[in-house]
Amino acid sequence: MEYHNPVLLNECIKGLNIKPTGIYVDVTFGGGGHSKLILKNLKGGRLFAFDQDKSAHKNALPAEGFKLINTNFRHLKKFLRMEGVRKIDGLLADLGVSSHQFDVAERGFSIRFNGELDMRMNTNSSLSAKEVVNEYTQQDLANVLYKYGELRNSRAIATKITEASAKEAITTTGQLIDVVVNMVPKKNRNQFLARIFQAIRIEVNDEMKALEEMLLDAVDMLNEGGRLVVLSYHSLEDRMVKNLIKKGKIEGELEKDFFGNPIKDLKEITRKVIVASKRQIEENTRARSAKLRIAEKSK
Ligand SMILES: C[S@@+](CC[C@H](N)C(=O)[O-])C[C@H]1O[C@@H](n2cnc3c(N)ncnc32)[C@H](O)[C@@H]1O
């Protein structure tokens, strides 16, 4: 089975505006679909890729100037410094989970299969979905569901889960689904379950904090004229990227200097967010929720 079919591939590469001799970073290597095309556009340049999932590392590309680093992208600056790199010409982030991660039942990411309640992208990390579901208090679990799943009935869902886990540990995705599935009408079930899974996955992988840290490092490391290209798949990620580009910060309003100039380092390359066409979605369902933002470092 294919590891991952890259989303908005040409749009991302165009967005990077690649200089053949430049230094580029793909912080979400996965199956390497985007990396391969970046490499094709380099001549004398370098590409550093990151993926915290060791299963992605079998896709490493035997190309000159390419290096794949097995760590969380939140350590971008530190690991690039170890490679002697302080400035970069472009960074691509294709956030979230790969099709491969969804498709392997025992990784526990998908509502489609019964598997271990795991959801760790980095299988060495200590927090898995099992701990979140069975050990978090009702209040903490409700917060996770509300914050990361944007579920309005988060308290009721958390109560159901904690009551069930007090009777018998919930160790599989199937058990979790059985506990909550009747809380919504049949027609809304998949979306409801997907949001619960999304919330738990974001918590397990500390995704929002990691994204924030990486984005701030990226802005710092980009050369003037360097490009930031981010593909996100849910509103929380997209909001963070949008704020950084438009307001110069993750939270809060745009500030202006004494002369009325906006205080921010990035300028939008495309005013509106880029989404996939109907045809692209037909060819690759992963493109359905994708939102692409492109910005350039202006100073
Ligand atoms: C949507 S896939 C990327 C697919 C890739 N663009 C391709 O064409 O095959 C996201 C990948 O990023 C990795 N990932 C997600 N968050 C990460 C993080 N914080 N640090 C490092 N890797 C991460 C996941 O393990 C997954 O393999």
The ligand as a Tripos MOL2 file, in Angstrom:
@<TRIPOS>MOLECULE
LIG
   27    29     1     0     0
SMALL
NO_CHARGES

@<TRIPOS>ATOM
      1 C1          0.7690   14.4690    6.5380 C.3       1 LIG1
      2 S1          2.2390   13.5510    6.8200 S.3       1 LIG1
      3 C2          3.3880   14.2340    5.6910 C.3       1 LIG1
      4 C3          3.3730   13.5820    4.3570 C.3       1 LIG1
      5 C4          4.4570   14.0350    3.4130 C.3       1 LIG1
      6 N1          4.3580   15.4250    3.0570 N.3       1 LIG1
      7 C5          4.4730   13.1860    2.1470 C.2       1 LIG1
      8 O1          4.3770   13.7550    1.0480 O.co2     1 LIG1
      9 O2          4.5730   11.9670    2.2540 O.co2     1 LIG1
     10 C6          2.8380   14.1820    8.3270 C.3       1 LIG1
     11 C7          4.1080   13.5280    8.8330 C.3       1 LIG1
     12 O3          4.6960   14.4160    9.7730 O.3       1 LIG1
     13 C8          5.0880   13.7440   10.9140 C.3       1 LIG1
     14 N2          4.9430   14.6820   12.0330 N.ar      1 LIG1
     15 C9          3.8060   15.2360   12.4920 C.ar      1 LIG1
     16 N3          4.0640   16.0600   13.5120 N.ar      1 LIG1
     17 C10         5.4120   16.0220   13.7100 C.ar      1 LIG1
     18 C11         6.2900   16.6630   14.6270 C.ar      1 LIG1
     19 N4          5.8360   17.4680   15.5830 N.pl3     1 LIG1
     20 N5          7.6060   16.4120   14.5120 N.ar      1 LIG1
     21 C12         8.0870   15.5730   13.5520 C.ar      1 LIG1
     22 N6          7.2950   14.9170   12.6740 N.ar      1 LIG1
     23 C13         5.9760   15.1470   12.7460 C.ar      1 LIG1
     24 C14         4.1780   12.5360   11.0240 C.3       1 LIG1
     25 O4          4.8270   11.4930   11.7070 O.3       1 LIG1
     26 C15         3.8970   12.2020    9.5530 C.3       1 LIG1
     27 O5          4.7740   11.2390    9.0560 O.3       1 LIG1
@<TRIPOS>BOND
     1     1     2 1
     2     2     3 1
     3     2    10 1
     4     3     4 1
     5     4     5 1
     6     5     6 1
     7     5     7 1
     8     7     8 2
     9     7     9 1
    10    10    11 1
    11    11    12 1
    12    11    26 1
    13    12    13 1
    14    13    14 1
    15    13    24 1
    16    14    15 ar
    17    14    23 ar
    18    15    16 ar
    19    16    17 ar
    20    17    18 ar
    21    17    23 ar
    22    18    19 1
    23    18    20 ar
    24    20    21 ar
    25    21    22 ar
    26    22    23 ar
    27    24    25 1
    28    24    26 1
    29    26    27 1
@<TRIPOS>SUBSTRUCTURE
     1 LIG1         1 GROUP 0 **** ****
